[in-house]
């Protein structure tokens, strides 16, 4: 029967220079910085597309035209609709 010796060796164990290089990777709730930035960019892209779709869908509502779309630089004039006096029934 072989027993382990209670004497601890003072030299470190061998680590091959060709083996994997393990190191601590900081994370928050399992997300690393690289994963979080990728997720942020994707969420921002989906949010931008969703905002564009909502604005496009609601562009026929007069309040949205007046309060939001007419205040956008360069394209705000496109949403100003002036009715000529000849078309006014009163």
GROMACS elastic network, one bead per residue, 0.5 to 0.9 nm:
[ bonds ]
;  ai    aj funct       b0    kb
    4     7     6  0.87377   500
    5     8     6  0.77990   500
    9    12     6  0.78312   500
   12    15     6  0.86899   500
   15    18     6  0.86419   500
   15    19     6  0.74905   500
   16    19     6  0.53364   500
   16    20     6  0.85154   500
   17    20     6  0.81984   500
   17    21     6  0.85305   500
   18    21     6  0.85845   500
   25    32     6  0.73868   500
   26    30     6  0.87897   500
   26    31     6  0.85747   500
   26    32     6  0.63817   500
   26    33     6  0.79074   500
   27    30     6  0.54574   500
   27    31     6  0.52287   500
   27    33     6  0.69282   500
   28    31     6  0.53156   500
   28    32     6  0.66205   500
   28    33     6  0.83976   500
   29    32     6  0.85554   500
   31    34     6  0.80685   500
   31    35     6  0.59414   500
   31    36     6  0.60794   500
   32    35     6  0.52537   500
   32    36     6  0.61130   500
   32    37     6  0.86815   500
   33    36     6  0.50693   500
   33    37     6  0.61663   500
   33    38     6  0.85971   500
   34    37     6  0.53516   500
   34    38     6  0.62766   500
   34    39     6  0.86166   500
   35    38     6  0.51638   500
   35    39     6  0.60687   500
   35    40     6  0.85002   500
   36    39     6  0.50566   500
   36    40     6  0.60053   500
   36    41     6  0.86525   500
   37    41     6  0.61834   500
   37    42     6  0.86023   500
   38    41     6  0.52459   500
   38    42     6  0.62588   500
   38    43     6  0.85806   500
   39    42     6  0.51657   500
   39    43     6  0.60314   500
   39    44     6  0.84700   500
   40    43     6  0.51218   500
   40    44     6  0.60169   500
   40    45     6  0.85596   500
   41    44     6  0.50495   500
   41    45     6  0.61527   500
   41    46     6  0.86766   500
   42    45     6  0.50999   500
   42    46     6  0.62404   500
   42    47     6  0.84819   500
   43    46     6  0.51710   500
   43    47     6  0.59837   500
   43    48     6  0.85279   500
   44    48     6  0.60441   500
   44    49     6  0.86205   500
   45    48     6  0.51068   500
   45    49     6  0.62959   500
   45    50     6  0.85774   500
   46    49     6  0.51834   500
   46    50     6  0.60840   500
   46    51     6  0.85703   500
   47    50     6  0.50032   500
   47    51     6  0.60479   500
   47    52     6  0.85633   500
   48    51     6  0.50889   500
   48    52     6  0.62020   500
   48    53     6  0.86225   500
   49    52     6  0.51020   500
   49    53     6  0.61857   500
   49    54     6  0.87001   500
   50    53     6  0.50449   500
   50    54     6  0.62117   500
   50    55     6  0.86383   500
   51    54     6  0.51687   500
   51    55     6  0.61646   500
   51    56     6  0.84946   500
   52    55     6  0.51789   500
   52    56     6  0.60080   500
   52    57     6  0.84682   500
   53    56     6  0.50748   500
   53    57     6  0.59878   500
   53    58     6  0.84981   500
   54    57     6  0.50532   500
   54    58     6  0.60123   500
   54    59     6  0.83566   500
   55    58     6  0.51167   500
   55    59     6  0.57384   500
   55    64     6  0.81913   500
   55    68     6  0.89613   500
   55    69     6  0.83871   500
   56    59     6  0.51997   500
   56    60     6  0.81859   500
   57    60     6  0.73186   500
   57    61     6  0.89313   500
   58    61     6  0.56640   500
   58    62     6  0.89578   500
   58    64     6  0.67774   500
   58    65     6  0.84774   500
   59    62     6  0.76485   500
   59    63     6  0.89598   500
   59    64     6  0.62500   500
   59    65     6  0.60491   500
   59    69     6  0.76946   500
   59    79     6  0.87709   500
   60    63     6  0.88252   500
   60    64     6  0.76503   500
   60    65     6  0.72282   500
   61    64     6  0.54455   500
   61    65     6  0.64141   500
   61    66     6  0.88577   500
   62    65     6  0.50491   500
   62    66     6  0.61398   500
   62    67     6  0.85499   500
   63    66     6  0.51559   500
   63    67     6  0.59028   500
   63    68     6  0.79734   500
   64    67     6  0.53601   500
   64    68     6  0.53804   500
   64    69     6  0.64940   500
   64    70     6  0.86343   500
   65    68     6  0.57510   500
   65    70     6  0.59044   500
   65    71     6  0.87409   500
   65    76     6  0.88247   500
   65    79     6  0.63175   500
   65    80     6  0.78482   500
   66    69     6  0.63891   500
   66    70     6  0.55943   500
   66    71     6  0.77892   500
   66    79     6  0.80284   500
   66    80     6  0.78977   500
   67    70     6  0.66675   500
   67    71     6  0.69567   500
   68    71     6  0.56489   500
   68    72     6  0.70778   500
   68    76     6  0.87556   500
   69    72     6  0.55723   500
   69    75     6  0.80355   500
   69    76     6  0.57479   500
   69    77     6  0.88159   500
   69    78     6  0.88286   500
   69    79     6  0.66487   500
   70    73     6  0.80734   500
   70    75     6  0.75323   500
   70    77     6  0.62279   500
   70    78     6  0.76620   500
   70    79     6  0.57773   500
   70    80     6  0.66250   500
   71    75     6  0.84795   500
   71    76     6  0.54954   500
   71    77     6  0.85165   500
   72    75     6  0.60541   500
   72    77     6  0.85216   500
   73    76     6  0.57642   500
   73    77     6  0.84241   500
   74    77     6  0.71620   500
   74    78     6  0.86425   500
   75    78     6  0.55455   500
   75    79     6  0.76041   500
   76    79     6  0.57333   500
   76    80     6  0.72117   500
   77    80     6  0.53612   500
   77    81     6  0.86771   500
   78    81     6  0.79364   500
   83    86     6  0.82971   500
   83    87     6  0.66244   500
   83    88     6  0.72075   500
   84    87     6  0.55620   500
   84    88     6  0.68836   500
   85    88     6  0.52156   500
   85    89     6  0.85844   500
   86    89     6  0.78965   500
   87    90     6  0.89539   500
